[in-house]
Amino acid sequence: MKTYSFKVVVEPDDDRWHAYCPALQQYGASTWGNTEEEAFKHIHEVVRMISPSREPARRRRGAAGHTGCGDRVTWQSSMAA
């Protein structure tokens, strides 16, 4: 099993929070939330949905809590202070 680490950015955007993953932004890894925590949760879900689609089809079998391709995703967040 491989482990992938993705940097995600969560920052204020007017009356809500914008979150994105720079490495996967070209695949749509961008979202928002009403709170900082909600935006972080949403980007976590988005990256988990996108990650398996970047892997070859033969690797897209995994246990719950993994990317769906048998690999684990970890996070390096950059939340606004």
SEKE-972150 format. One record per residue: residue number from 1; x, y, z of N, C-alpha, C in turn; residue in three letters. Coordinates in Angstrom, 1 decimal. Example, Ala and Ser with C-alpha at 12.3 -4.5 7.8 and 13.67 -1.06 7.14 Angstrom:
BEGIN
{1, {13.2, -5.7, 7.8}, {12.3, -4.5, 7.8}, {13.2, -3.3, 7.8}, ALA}
{2, {12.8, -2.2, 7.1}, {13.7, -1.1, 7.1}, {12.9, 0.0, 7.9}, SER}
END
This chain:
BEGIN
{1, {0.8, -1.2, 0.0}, {0.0, 0.0, 0.0}, {0.9, 1.2, 0.0}, MET}
{2, {0.5, 2.2, -0.8}, {1.3, 3.5, -0.9}, {0.5, 4.5, -0.1}, LYS}
{3, {1.2, 5.5, 0.4}, {0.6, 6.6, 1.1}, {0.8, 7.9, 0.3}, THR}
{4, {-0.2, 8.6, 0.1}, {-0.1, 9.9, -0.7}, {-0.4, 11.0, 0.3}, TYR}
{5, {0.4, 12.0, 0.3}, {0.2, 13.2, 1.1}, {-0.2, 14.4, 0.1}, SER}
{6, {-1.3, 15.1, 0.4}, {-1.7, 16.2, -0.3}, {-1.8, 17.4, 0.5}, PHE}
{7, {-1.2, 18.5, 0.0}, {-1.4, 19.8, 0.7}, {-2.8, 20.4, 0.3}, LYS}
{8, {-3.5, 20.8, 1.3}, {-4.8, 21.5, 1.0}, {-4.7, 22.9, 1.6}, VAL}
{9, {-5.4, 23.8, 1.0}, {-5.4, 25.2, 1.5}, {-6.9, 25.5, 1.8}, VAL}
{10, {-7.1, 26.1, 3.0}, {-8.4, 26.5, 3.4}, {-8.2, 28.0, 3.8}, VAL}
{11, {-9.0, 28.9, 3.1}, {-8.9, 30.3, 3.4}, {-10.2, 31.0, 3.3}, GLU}
{12, {-10.3, 32.1, 4.1}, {-11.6, 32.9, 4.1}, {-11.9, 33.4, 2.7}, PRO}
{13, {-13.2, 33.5, 2.4}, {-13.7, 34.0, 1.1}, {-15.0, 34.7, 1.3}, ASP}
{14, {-15.0, 36.0, 1.6}, {-16.1, 36.8, 2.0}, {-16.8, 36.1, 3.2}, ASP}
{15, {-18.0, 35.6, 3.1}, {-18.8, 35.1, 4.2}, {-18.7, 33.6, 4.3}, ASP}
{16, {-17.8, 33.0, 3.6}, {-17.6, 31.5, 3.7}, {-16.1, 31.2, 3.6}, ARG}
{17, {-15.8, 29.9, 3.5}, {-14.4, 29.4, 3.4}, {-14.2, 28.7, 2.1}, TRP}
{18, {-13.1, 29.0, 1.4}, {-12.7, 28.3, 0.2}, {-11.6, 27.3, 0.5}, HIS}
{19, {-11.7, 26.1, -0.1}, {-10.7, 25.1, 0.1}, {-10.3, 24.5, -1.2}, ALA}
{20, {-9.0, 24.2, -1.4}, {-8.6, 23.5, -2.6}, {-7.3, 22.8, -2.4}, TYR}
{21, {-7.0, 21.8, -3.3}, {-5.8, 21.1, -3.3}, {-5.0, 21.4, -4.5}, CYS}
{22, {-3.9, 22.2, -4.3}, {-3.1, 22.7, -5.5}, {-2.7, 21.6, -6.5}, PRO}
{23, {-2.3, 20.4, -6.0}, {-1.8, 19.3, -6.8}, {-2.9, 18.7, -7.7}, ALA}
{24, {-4.2, 18.9, -7.2}, {-5.3, 18.2, -7.9}, {-6.3, 19.3, -8.4}, LEU}
{25, {-6.0, 20.5, -8.4}, {-6.9, 21.6, -8.7}, {-7.4, 21.5, -10.2}, GLN}
{26, {-6.5, 21.0, -11.1}, {-6.8, 20.8, -12.5}, {-7.9, 19.8, -12.7}, GLN}
{27, {-8.1, 18.9, -11.7}, {-9.1, 17.9, -11.8}, {-10.4, 18.3, -11.0}, TYR}
{28, {-10.5, 19.5, -10.5}, {-11.6, 20.0, -9.8}, {-11.6, 19.9, -8.3}, GLY}
{29, {-10.4, 19.8, -7.7}, {-10.2, 19.7, -6.3}, {-10.4, 21.1, -5.6}, ALA}
{30, {-11.6, 21.6, -5.6}, {-11.9, 22.9, -5.1}, {-13.3, 22.8, -4.5}, SER}
{31, {-13.5, 23.4, -3.4}, {-14.8, 23.4, -2.7}, {-14.9, 24.6, -1.8}, THR}
{32, {-16.0, 24.6, -1.0}, {-16.2, 25.6, 0.0}, {-17.0, 25.1, 1.2}, TRP}
{33, {-17.1, 25.9, 2.2}, {-17.9, 25.6, 3.4}, {-18.3, 26.8, 4.2}, GLY}
{34, {-19.3, 26.7, 5.0}, {-19.7, 27.9, 5.8}, {-18.7, 28.2, 6.9}, ASN}
{35, {-18.0, 27.1, 7.4}, {-17.0, 27.3, 8.4}, {-15.6, 26.7, 7.9}, THR}
{36, {-14.6, 27.0, 8.5}, {-13.2, 26.5, 8.2}, {-13.2, 25.0, 8.2}, GLU}
{37, {-13.8, 24.5, 9.3}, {-13.8, 23.0, 9.5}, {-14.7, 22.3, 8.4}, GLU}
{38, {-15.8, 22.9, 8.0}, {-16.7, 22.4, 7.0}, {-16.0, 22.4, 5.6}, GLU}
{39, {-15.2, 23.4, 5.3}, {-14.5, 23.5, 4.1}, {-13.4, 22.4, 4.0}, ALA}
{40, {-12.7, 22.2, 5.2}, {-11.7, 21.2, 5.2}, {-12.3, 19.8, 5.1}, PHE}
{41, {-13.4, 19.6, 5.7}, {-14.1, 18.3, 5.5}, {-14.5, 18.1, 4.0}, LYS}
{42, {-15.0, 19.1, 3.4}, {-15.4, 19.0, 2.0}, {-14.2, 18.7, 1.1}, HIS}
{43, {-13.1, 19.4, 1.3}, {-12.0, 19.2, 0.4}, {-11.4, 17.8, 0.6}, ILE}
{44, {-11.5, 17.3, 1.8}, {-11.1, 15.9, 2.2}, {-11.9, 14.9, 1.3}, HIS}
{45, {-13.2, 15.1, 1.3}, {-14.1, 14.3, 0.5}, {-13.8, 14.4, -1.0}, GLU}
{46, {-13.5, 15.6, -1.5}, {-13.3, 15.8, -2.9}, {-12.0, 15.1, -3.3}, VAL}
{47, {-10.9, 15.2, -2.5}, {-9.7, 14.6, -2.9}, {-9.8, 13.0, -2.9}, VAL}
{48, {-10.6, 12.5, -1.9}, {-10.8, 11.1, -1.9}, {-11.6, 10.6, -3.1}, ARG}
{49, {-12.5, 11.4, -3.7}, {-13.2, 11.1, -4.9}, {-12.3, 11.2, -6.1}, MET}
{50, {-11.4, 12.1, -6.2}, {-10.5, 12.3, -7.3}, {-9.4, 11.4, -7.3}, ILE}
{51, {-8.8, 11.1, -6.2}, {-7.6, 10.2, -6.1}, {-7.7, 8.9, -6.9}, SER}
{52, {-8.8, 8.1, -6.7}, {-8.9, 6.9, -7.4}, {-8.9, 7.0, -8.9}, PRO}
{53, {-9.5, 8.1, -9.4}, {-9.6, 8.4, -10.8}, {-8.2, 8.6, -11.5}, SER}
{54, {-7.2, 9.0, -10.7}, {-5.9, 9.2, -11.2}, {-5.1, 8.0, -11.3}, ARG}
{55, {-5.6, 6.8, -10.7}, {-4.8, 5.6, -10.7}, {-5.3, 4.7, -11.8}, GLU}
{56, {-4.5, 3.7, -12.3}, {-4.9, 2.8, -13.3}, {-6.1, 1.9, -12.7}, PRO}
{57, {-6.9, 1.5, -13.6}, {-8.1, 0.7, -13.2}, {-7.8, -0.5, -12.4}, ALA}
{58, {-6.7, -1.2, -12.7}, {-6.4, -2.4, -11.9}, {-6.1, -2.2, -10.5}, ARG}
{59, {-5.9, -0.9, -10.0}, {-5.6, -0.7, -8.6}, {-6.7, -0.1, -7.9}, ARG}
{60, {-7.9, 0.0, -8.5}, {-9.0, 0.7, -7.9}, {-9.8, -0.2, -7.0}, ARG}
{61, {-9.2, -1.1, -6.3}, {-9.9, -1.9, -5.3}, {-9.3, -1.7, -3.9}, ARG}
{62, {-10.0, -1.2, -3.0}, {-9.5, -0.9, -1.7}, {-10.5, -1.0, -0.6}, GLY}
{63, {-10.0, -1.0, 0.6}, {-10.8, -1.1, 1.8}, {-11.4, 0.2, 2.2}, ALA}
{64, {-12.5, 0.2, 3.0}, {-13.1, 1.4, 3.4}, {-12.1, 2.3, 4.2}, ALA}
{65, {-12.1, 3.6, 4.0}, {-11.2, 4.5, 4.6}, {-9.9, 4.7, 3.8}, GLY}
{66, {-9.9, 4.1, 2.6}, {-8.8, 4.3, 1.7}, {-9.3, 5.0, 0.5}, HIS}
{67, {-8.4, 5.3, -0.5}, {-8.8, 6.0, -1.6}, {-9.7, 5.3, -2.6}, THR}
{68, {-9.8, 4.0, -2.4}, {-10.5, 3.2, -3.4}, {-9.6, 2.5, -4.3}, GLY}
{69, {-8.3, 2.8, -4.3}, {-7.3, 2.2, -5.1}, {-6.3, 1.4, -4.2}, CYS}
{70, {-6.6, 1.2, -3.0}, {-5.8, 0.5, -2.0}, {-4.7, 1.3, -1.4}, GLY}
{71, {-4.7, 2.6, -1.6}, {-3.7, 3.5, -1.0}, {-4.3, 4.4, 0.0}, ASP}
{72, {-3.5, 4.8, 0.9}, {-3.9, 5.7, 2.0}, {-3.6, 7.2, 1.7}, ARG}
{73, {-4.5, 8.1, 2.0}, {-4.3, 9.5, 1.8}, {-4.0, 10.2, 3.2}, VAL}
{74, {-3.0, 11.0, 3.3}, {-2.8, 11.8, 4.4}, {-2.8, 13.3, 4.0}, THR}
{75, {-2.9, 14.1, 5.0}, {-3.2, 15.5, 4.8}, {-2.1, 16.4, 5.4}, TRP}
{76, {-1.7, 17.5, 4.6}, {-0.9, 18.5, 5.2}, {-1.8, 19.8, 4.9}, GLN}
{77, {-2.4, 20.3, 5.9}, {-3.4, 21.4, 5.7}, {-2.7, 22.7, 5.9}, SER}
{78, {-3.2, 23.7, 5.2}, {-2.7, 25.1, 5.4}, {-4.0, 25.9, 5.6}, SER}
{79, {-4.4, 25.9, 6.9}, {-5.6, 26.7, 7.3}, {-5.3, 28.1, 7.7}, MET}
{80, {-6.1, 29.0, 7.3}, {-5.9, 30.4, 7.7}, {-6.0, 30.6, 9.2}, ALA}
{81, {-5.1, 31.4, 9.7}, {-5.1, 31.7, 11.2}, {-6.0, 32.7, 11.6}, ALA}
END
